[in-house]
Structure formats: structure tokens, C-alpha cells
Amino acid sequence: MPESPKTIAEVLAAAGEYLAGKGLDDARPAVELLVARLLNCRRLELPLRAQAVLPENLLAALRRGVRRVAGGEPVQYVLGQWDFMGRTFKVDRRALIPRPDTECLVAAVLACAPLWAQGRPAIVDIGTGSGCIAISLALARPDGLYIGLDVSGDALALARENAAALGVADRIAFTGADLCDTVEPEMLDAVVSNPPYVRTADFEKLPVHIRCHEPRLALDGGPDGLTVIEGIVQDAAIALKNGGRLFLEIGWDQAAAVKALFAQAGFDGVHVGPDLAGRDRVVAGVLAR
């Protein structure tokens, strides 16, 4: 980057060119996000400020952020926050960055009228990470009873921070215990999860900003990508009441295999829903003992 670009327009152009030269995809949007964060404004407002001079202290902070992004760090971690379901969550290396496709999973749960007709459904979010799923459900449906599970203590700490910041700390219990150690059999109305589903061989092919910065524990689903999913399906079949519901996010090419796992575990009415690109992404089923 040049040492002293003066206006925001010059800053955006110089930093975007620098990141593009480093081979970064979407270099300009990344810089716009960084500048908007420093200015505490929306990205869409930047053209209105194009001729304003960026103060030296903010320019120095931008340089630091741009270097981090150029080194492969996700821009979301540099920003320290990311939006999910219309709300802003704290994000860092302790957990996966919330993604738009996972909003489809939350939307599927919220759209399930029979689940919410029960009054106070008991719902467990397995692999809660940043807490974005459980927190979004608790905000949309405050009468539910929620538990967030994760094997990572660091992720649980982040989830608790987000729950406190968004005002639902008293509505969600976060714990590192396994599902079957957390609840008695046939106690839950729903289980929801965005589990690790990337095949181990495919993990090594992921972009560097994912492979080297986001937690592998939350991504690597074993040789076939189904190791964790299979365990969740089996545990959910024990923990759910008869008529309880399981909602899972899956890899785009895993629908047939996951539907078979649901059927083997006693789930009926299995349905596959699309992500924002129309690919298979959410599998849901009803336990029928």
C-alpha cells in the first residue's frame, strides 16, 4: 500500500490493488468491509464519504488489517464480527464463521409449525460454535428451552459471549458434555446441528483462509464426511421424544447418504431442503418409534 493515500477513495483503490496483487479473491469488498468497520458505518455509505480524508490512526489500523488479510486470515476474523440472521455476532478463531447457508438451517427449524405448537419445545444445538444457531432460535422463539453443546471449550466461551451480548444468556445452557450425557432418553423435541461434514481428503483442498485459520475440528467430518453426522443421528434417535425432529446441515452431495442414516435410525418423513444456491443443504426428519 502507498504510505499516505489521502482520501477514502484513494485508500480503497490502493488497498484493493494491493490485495488483488496478493491473489485475493474479492479484494475490493474485503477492503470496503475493513474501512466501513473503522468508520463505524455501513459499507453502502462509503461512496458518500469517498472524498473524506482517513485519519492517520485509522489508516494505520487499516494497514494492519490489510496485512492480516493478505496473509490469508479471513476478513471476518480481522473485523471481529459477522452478521447472521440479521444480527451481529462476535467471531474469531475459536469457532467457524457463520455462513449464509446455515441461515437456511435456522429458517427450516423456525418454519416447522408442529415443533412450535408444543409450547416450550426443548431443543439442543450440537456443535454450537459461535452460538449463532441456538442464539438465533432463542431470539426468534423466546419460549423454547435451549442447550448448546460443543467439544471445544474455546467455542463455548465465544458462544456465551455472544449470548450475553445479544441478551439471551439466561435462555441457553452451554455445555461441553455429549448429548446423551446431557439429557435423559426421549426428552427432547428437536436436535439441530451444523456438524463437520467435509471429507478429510477434501479438507486439504479448502482455500487457505479456511484451511489454515478456521478450526479443523468444526470442518473435518472424517474419510467420508459422515463420521460426526452418523453419531449425531444415532444419539438424536435416543434423546428425542417420539415425534421429535432432527435438523442437519450437510454437504451438497451427501443428501442420499444422510437420508439413509435417518431411515436406519427410525426417522420418517425425511425431507431435503436447498441452500441459497439451490443445492441440497438441510435434511430434516421426524422420529417414529
JOVENCOR-V370267 format. One record per residue. N is the residue number from 1. RES is the residue in one small letter. PSI is psi in whole degrees, 0 to 359 (* if undefined). OMEGA is omega as a letter, one per 40 degrees, with the letter a starting at -180 (NA if undefined). Layout:
n:N res:RES psi:PSI omega:OMEGA
n:N res:RES psi:PSI omega:OMEGA
This chain:
n:1 res:m psi:145 omega:i
n:2 res:p psi:155 omega:a
n:3 res:e psi:324 omega:a
n:4 res:s psi:64 omega:i
n:5 res:p psi:144 omega:a
n:6 res:k psi:313 omega:a
n:7 res:t psi:165 omega:i
n:8 res:i psi:323 omega:i
n:9 res:a psi:317 omega:i
n:10 res:e psi:321 omega:i
n:11 res:v psi:313 omega:a
n:12 res:l psi:317 omega:a
n:13 res:a psi:315 omega:a
n:14 res:a psi:314 omega:a
n:15 res:a psi:322 omega:i
n:16 res:g psi:318 omega:i
n:17 res:e psi:320 omega:i
n:18 res:y psi:312 omega:a
n:19 res:l psi:323 omega:i
n:20 res:a psi:323 omega:i
n:21 res:g psi:338 omega:i
n:22 res:k psi:3 omega:i
n:23 res:g psi:16 omega:a
n:24 res:l psi:129 omega:i
n:25 res:d psi:147 omega:i
n:26 res:d psi:45 omega:a
n:27 res:a psi:314 omega:a
n:28 res:r psi:313 omega:i
n:29 res:p psi:323 omega:i
n:30 res:a psi:316 omega:i
n:31 res:v psi:319 omega:i
n:32 res:e psi:321 omega:i
n:33 res:l psi:318 omega:a
n:34 res:l psi:315 omega:a
n:35 res:v psi:318 omega:i
n:36 res:a psi:322 omega:i
n:37 res:r psi:317 omega:i
n:38 res:l psi:325 omega:a
n:39 res:l psi:355 omega:a
n:40 res:n psi:47 omega:i
n:41 res:c psi:172 omega:i
n:42 res:r psi:151 omega:i
n:43 res:r psi:324 omega:a
n:44 res:l psi:344 omega:i
n:45 res:e psi:348 omega:a
n:46 res:l psi:319 omega:i
n:47 res:p psi:331 omega:i
n:48 res:l psi:342 omega:a
n:49 res:r psi:13 omega:a
n:50 res:a psi:324 omega:a
n:51 res:q psi:2 omega:i
n:52 res:a psi:150 omega:i
n:53 res:v psi:131 omega:i
n:54 res:l psi:122 omega:a
n:55 res:p psi:153 omega:a
n:56 res:e psi:322 omega:a
n:57 res:n psi:323 omega:i
n:58 res:l psi:326 omega:i
n:59 res:l psi:319 omega:i
n:60 res:a psi:319 omega:i
n:61 res:a psi:321 omega:i
n:62 res:l psi:318 omega:i
n:63 res:r psi:318 omega:i
n:64 res:r psi:316 omega:i
n:65 res:g psi:318 omega:i
n:66 res:v psi:320 omega:i
n:67 res:r psi:321 omega:i
n:68 res:r psi:316 omega:i
n:69 res:v psi:320 omega:i
n:70 res:a psi:332 omega:i
n:71 res:g psi:1 omega:i
n:72 res:g psi:356 omega:a
n:73 res:e psi:137 omega:i
n:74 res:p psi:139 omega:a
n:75 res:v psi:332 omega:i
n:76 res:q psi:322 omega:i
n:77 res:y psi:324 omega:i
n:78 res:v psi:318 omega:i
n:79 res:l psi:327 omega:a
n:80 res:g psi:8 omega:a
n:81 res:q psi:159 omega:i
n:82 res:w psi:150 omega:a
n:83 res:d psi:144 omega:i
n:84 res:f psi:127 omega:a
n:85 res:m psi:37 omega:i
n:86 res:g psi:7 omega:i
n:87 res:r psi:156 omega:a
n:88 res:t psi:126 omega:i
n:89 res:f psi:143 omega:i
n:90 res:k psi:135 omega:i
n:91 res:v psi:143 omega:i
n:92 res:d psi:188 omega:a
n:93 res:r psi:356 omega:i
n:94 res:r psi:341 omega:a
n:95 res:a psi:164 omega:i
n:96 res:l psi:150 omega:i
n:97 res:i psi:128 omega:i
n:98 res:p psi:136 omega:a
n:99 res:r psi:153 omega:a
n:100 res:p psi:324 omega:a
n:101 res:d psi:329 omega:i
n:102 res:t psi:338 omega:i
n:103 res:e psi:330 omega:i
n:104 res:c psi:325 omega:i
n:105 res:l psi:312 omega:i
n:106 res:v psi:317 omega:i
n:107 res:a psi:322 omega:i
n:108 res:a psi:320 omega:i
n:109 res:v psi:314 omega:a
n:110 res:l psi:331 omega:a
n:111 res:a psi:356 omega:a
n:112 res:c psi:89 omega:a
n:113 res:a psi:318 omega:i
n:114 res:p psi:328 omega:i
n:115 res:l psi:313 omega:a
n:116 res:w psi:345 omega:i
n:117 res:a psi:348 omega:a
n:118 res:q psi:356 omega:i
n:119 res:g psi:281 omega:a
n:120 res:r psi:73 omega:a
n:121 res:p psi:142 omega:i
n:122 res:a psi:122 omega:a
n:123 res:i psi:134 omega:i
n:124 res:v psi:133 omega:i
n:125 res:d psi:111 omega:a
n:126 res:i psi:128 omega:a
n:127 res:g psi:51 omega:a
n:128 res:t psi:334 omega:i
n:129 res:g psi:239 omega:i
n:130 res:s psi:351 omega:a
n:131 res:g psi:6 omega:a
n:132 res:c psi:325 omega:a
n:133 res:i psi:305 omega:a
n:134 res:a psi:318 omega:a
n:135 res:i psi:317 omega:i
n:136 res:s psi:320 omega:i
n:137 res:l psi:316 omega:a
n:138 res:a psi:326 omega:i
n:139 res:l psi:321 omega:a
n:140 res:a psi:326 omega:a
n:141 res:r psi:79 omega:a
n:142 res:p psi:346 omega:a
n:143 res:d psi:351 omega:i
n:144 res:g psi:161 omega:i
n:145 res:l psi:121 omega:a
n:146 res:y psi:140 omega:i
n:147 res:i psi:134 omega:i
n:148 res:g psi:125 omega:a
n:149 res:l psi:143 omega:i
n:150 res:d psi:141 omega:i
n:151 res:v psi:346 omega:a
n:152 res:s psi:118 omega:i
n:153 res:g psi:326 omega:i
n:154 res:d psi:317 omega:i
n:155 res:a psi:319 omega:i
n:156 res:l psi:321 omega:i
n:157 res:a psi:319 omega:i
n:158 res:l psi:317 omega:i
n:159 res:a psi:318 omega:i
n:160 res:r psi:321 omega:i
n:161 res:e psi:317 omega:i
n:162 res:n psi:320 omega:i
n:163 res:a psi:319 omega:i
n:164 res:a psi:316 omega:a
n:165 res:a psi:329 omega:a
n:166 res:l psi:8 omega:i
n:167 res:g psi:23 omega:a
n:168 res:v psi:22 omega:a
n:169 res:a psi:330 omega:a
n:170 res:d psi:359 omega:a
n:171 res:r psi:349 omega:a
n:172 res:i psi:130 omega:i
n:173 res:a psi:121 omega:i
n:174 res:f psi:134 omega:a
n:175 res:t psi:156 omega:i
n:176 res:g psi:5 omega:a
n:177 res:a psi:159 omega:i
n:178 res:d psi:160 omega:a
n:179 res:l psi:311 omega:a
n:180 res:c psi:347 omega:i
n:181 res:d psi:349 omega:a
n:182 res:t psi:321 omega:a
n:183 res:v psi:155 omega:i
n:184 res:e psi:158 omega:i
n:185 res:p psi:145 omega:i
n:186 res:e psi:41 omega:a
n:187 res:m psi:339 omega:a
n:188 res:l psi:151 omega:i
n:189 res:d psi:333 omega:i
n:190 res:a psi:148 omega:i
n:191 res:v psi:134 omega:i
n:192 res:v psi:143 omega:a
n:193 res:s psi:141 omega:i
n:194 res:n psi:86 omega:a
n:195 res:p psi:169 omega:i
n:196 res:p psi:125 omega:a
n:197 res:y psi:10 omega:i
n:198 res:v psi:132 omega:i
n:199 res:r psi:143 omega:a
n:200 res:t psi:317 omega:i
n:201 res:a psi:326 omega:a
n:202 res:d psi:335 omega:i
n:203 res:f psi:319 omega:a
n:204 res:e psi:346 omega:a
n:205 res:k psi:357 omega:a
n:206 res:l psi:154 omega:i
n:207 res:p psi:152 omega:a
n:208 res:v psi:326 omega:a
n:209 res:h psi:338 omega:i
n:210 res:i psi:308 omega:a
n:211 res:r psi:322 omega:a
n:212 res:c psi:356 omega:a
n:213 res:h psi:323 omega:i
n:214 res:e psi:151 omega:a
n:215 res:p psi:123 omega:a
n:216 res:r psi:326 omega:a
n:217 res:l psi:330 omega:a
n:218 res:a psi:359 omega:a
n:219 res:l psi:316 omega:a
n:220 res:d psi:111 omega:a
n:221 res:g psi:17 omega:i
n:222 res:g psi:182 omega:a
n:223 res:p psi:320 omega:a
n:224 res:d psi:4 omega:a
n:225 res:g psi:1 omega:a
n:226 res:l psi:2 omega:a
n:227 res:t psi:309 omega:a
n:228 res:v psi:320 omega:i
n:229 res:i psi:316 omega:a
n:230 res:e psi:317 omega:i
n:231 res:g psi:320 omega:i
n:232 res:i psi:317 omega:a
n:233 res:v psi:315 omega:a
n:234 res:q psi:317 omega:i
n:235 res:d psi:321 omega:i
n:236 res:a psi:324 omega:i
n:237 res:a psi:336 omega:i
n:238 res:i psi:317 omega:a
n:239 res:a psi:335 omega:a
n:240 res:l psi:147 omega:i
n:241 res:k psi:163 omega:i
n:242 res:n psi:127 omega:a
n:243 res:g psi:358 omega:i
n:244 res:g psi:161 omega:a
n:245 res:r psi:141 omega:i
n:246 res:l psi:129 omega:i
n:247 res:f psi:124 omega:a
n:248 res:l psi:139 omega:i
n:249 res:e psi:141 omega:a
n:250 res:i psi:169 omega:i
n:251 res:g psi:153 omega:a
n:252 res:w psi:337 omega:a
n:253 res:d psi:20 omega:a
n:254 res:q psi:3 omega:a
n:255 res:a psi:312 omega:a
n:256 res:a psi:315 omega:a
n:257 res:a psi:319 omega:a
n:258 res:v psi:323 omega:i
n:259 res:k psi:323 omega:i
n:260 res:a psi:320 omega:i
n:261 res:l psi:319 omega:i
n:262 res:f psi:312 omega:a
n:263 res:a psi:318 omega:i
n:264 res:q psi:329 omega:a
n:265 res:a psi:359 omega:i
n:266 res:g psi:17 omega:i
n:267 res:f psi:140 omega:a
n:268 res:d psi:169 omega:i
n:269 res:g psi:37 omega:a
n:270 res:v psi:130 omega:a
n:271 res:h psi:140 omega:i
n:272 res:v psi:126 omega:i
n:273 res:g psi:158 omega:a
n:274 res:p psi:162 omega:i
n:275 res:d psi:191 omega:a
n:276 res:l psi:341 omega:i
n:277 res:a psi:5 omega:i
n:278 res:g psi:7 omega:i
n:279 res:r psi:153 omega:i
n:280 res:d psi:127 omega:a
n:281 res:r psi:331 omega:a
n:282 res:v psi:127 omega:i
n:283 res:v psi:132 omega:a
n:284 res:a psi:145 omega:i
n:285 res:g psi:163 omega:a
n:286 res:v psi:130 omega:a
n:287 res:l psi:129 omega:a
n:288 res:a psi:94 omega:a
n:289 res:r psi:* omega:NA
